[in-house]
């Protein structure tokens, strides 16, 4: 497991080097700054059932490409368990509508962004790059609310 950060750093370094090889202009597509600002303006929270209890996830994205997720698991007997994980993220794809999230403690995944407003984030989470698969059967739809 200790090689994952090294591989991830190499992958991100290669991506930075490769993106520097192309001419960039606002005419090519959406503004990445707007997408990043909307994503990083505040945290995102969702809650879902977990057997007799629930799990509340809070995701915080920082503009520099890292972030953290906090999980609050409430068991059926009312007891609570908290955990925190740090991750790296980046937009992939030409339209800044797919996030790649990688962490040592989480399985790396893609979030295809369906809706991103000041109060709502709706994604399709998958473990396969959505640009490589045309069917939506491989994904899970998750809706987040902004944490103020």
VMD Tcl script that draws the C-alpha trace (Angstrom):
set ca {
  {0.00 0.00 0.00}
  {2.93 2.37 0.48}
  {3.52 2.49 -3.30}
  {0.14 4.08 -4.01}
  {1.21 7.62 -3.06}
  {4.33 7.28 -5.22}
  {2.32 6.01 -8.20}
  {-0.28 8.69 -7.68}
  {2.39 11.40 -7.52}
  {3.97 10.08 -10.71}
  {0.58 9.98 -12.45}
  {-0.30 13.51 -11.36}
  {3.18 14.76 -12.31}
  {2.85 13.22 -15.77}
  {-0.58 14.79 -16.17}
  {0.81 18.22 -15.27}
  {3.69 17.83 -17.70}
  {1.43 16.67 -20.51}
  {-1.10 19.45 -20.03}
  {1.73 21.96 -20.33}
  {2.38 20.73 -23.89}
  {-0.91 21.98 -25.29}
  {-1.95 25.52 -26.12}
  {-4.72 26.62 -23.80}
  {-7.43 29.16 -24.52}
  {-10.87 29.99 -23.18}
  {-12.33 29.03 -26.54}
  {-11.75 25.30 -26.03}
  {-14.53 24.70 -23.52}
  {-15.84 25.61 -20.08}
  {-13.73 27.62 -17.68}
  {-11.99 25.26 -15.22}
  {-11.78 28.07 -12.68}
  {-15.57 28.34 -12.48}
  {-15.96 24.58 -12.02}
  {-13.27 24.52 -9.33}
  {-14.76 27.52 -7.54}
  {-18.22 25.94 -7.46}
  {-16.82 22.66 -6.12}
  {-14.52 24.16 -3.49}
  {-16.72 27.02 -2.21}
  {-18.02 24.85 0.66}
  {-18.31 21.27 1.84}
  {-20.76 18.69 0.49}
  {-22.87 16.38 2.65}
  {-24.98 13.29 2.02}
  {-26.59 10.70 4.25}
  {-27.59 7.12 3.46}
  {-28.79 4.03 5.34}
  {-26.29 1.48 6.65}
  {-28.18 -1.54 7.93}
  {-30.12 -0.40 11.01}
  {-28.05 2.81 11.19}
  {-26.93 5.62 8.90}
  {-23.75 7.07 7.42}
  {-23.32 10.80 6.94}
  {-20.49 11.76 4.57}
  {-19.02 15.26 4.39}
  {-16.62 15.96 1.52}
  {-14.41 19.05 1.39}
  {-12.48 19.85 -1.80}
  {-9.58 22.33 -1.74}
  {-8.64 24.28 -4.88}
  {-5.10 22.88 -4.86}
  {-6.30 19.34 -5.66}
  {-6.66 17.73 -2.26}
  {-9.39 17.37 0.31}
  {-10.87 15.27 3.06}
  {-13.95 13.25 3.75}
  {-15.48 12.77 7.17}
  {-17.77 9.82 7.89}
  {-20.16 9.75 10.80}
  {-21.60 6.26 11.21}
  {-24.57 6.07 13.58}
  {-25.32 2.52 14.66}
  {-28.77 1.13 15.38}
  {-28.16 1.45 19.14}
  {-27.41 5.20 18.77}
  {-23.65 4.93 19.22}
  {-21.51 6.90 16.79}
  {-18.21 6.25 15.04}
  {-16.24 8.97 13.22}
  {-13.47 8.62 10.66}
  {-11.57 10.97 8.40}
  {-9.71 10.33 5.15}
  {-7.61 12.63 3.01}
  {-7.64 12.38 -0.79}
  {-6.32 13.90 -3.99}
  {-8.66 15.01 -6.77}
  {-8.53 16.43 -10.27}
  {-10.87 17.12 -13.14}
  {-10.43 14.70 -16.03}
  {-11.98 15.01 -19.45}
  {-12.38 18.06 -21.65}
  {-15.52 19.56 -20.07}
  {-14.51 19.59 -16.38}
  {-17.47 17.39 -15.55}
  {-15.65 14.29 -14.29}
  {-13.65 14.17 -11.06}
  {-11.02 11.54 -10.34}
  {-10.60 10.93 -6.59}
  {-7.69 8.91 -5.19}
  {-6.73 8.00 -1.63}
  {-4.84 5.35 0.29}
  {-7.91 4.53 2.41}
  {-10.62 4.81 -0.25}
  {-10.96 2.94 -3.49}
  {-10.11 5.37 -6.30}
  {-13.20 6.43 -8.20}
  {-14.71 8.79 -10.75}
  {-17.54 11.21 -10.14}
  {-19.39 12.23 -13.31}
  {-20.95 15.56 -12.30}
  {-24.60 15.82 -13.33}
  {-25.44 18.99 -11.40}
  {-23.28 21.51 -9.59}
  {-24.93 24.61 -8.16}
  {-24.29 26.68 -5.04}
  {-26.52 24.33 -3.02}
  {-26.49 20.96 -4.79}
  {-23.96 18.51 -6.16}
  {-25.27 15.43 -7.96}
  {-22.78 12.86 -9.26}
  {-22.64 9.38 -10.71}
  {-19.92 7.53 -8.80}
  {-18.11 4.70 -10.56}
  {-14.86 2.82 -10.46}
  {-14.57 2.94 -14.27}
  {-13.75 6.08 -16.23}
  {-17.14 7.25 -17.61}
  {-15.46 8.33 -20.86}
  {-14.60 4.68 -21.52}
  {-18.03 3.19 -20.78}
  {-21.26 4.29 -22.42}
  {-23.75 2.49 -20.17}
  {-24.81 4.05 -16.87}
  {-25.30 0.61 -15.27}
  {-21.88 0.71 -13.61}
  {-22.55 3.78 -11.47}
  {-24.30 4.93 -8.32}
  {-26.12 8.27 -8.24}
  {-25.33 10.41 -5.16}
  {-26.87 13.76 -4.28}
  {-25.02 16.14 -1.92}
  {-26.19 19.31 -0.22}
  {-23.90 22.23 0.47}
  {-22.60 22.62 4.02}
  {-22.54 26.30 4.98}
}
mol new
graphics top color blue
foreach p $ca { graphics top sphere $p radius 0.5 }
foreach p [lrange $ca 0 end-1] q [lrange $ca 1 end] { graphics top cylinder $p $q radius 0.2 }
display resetview
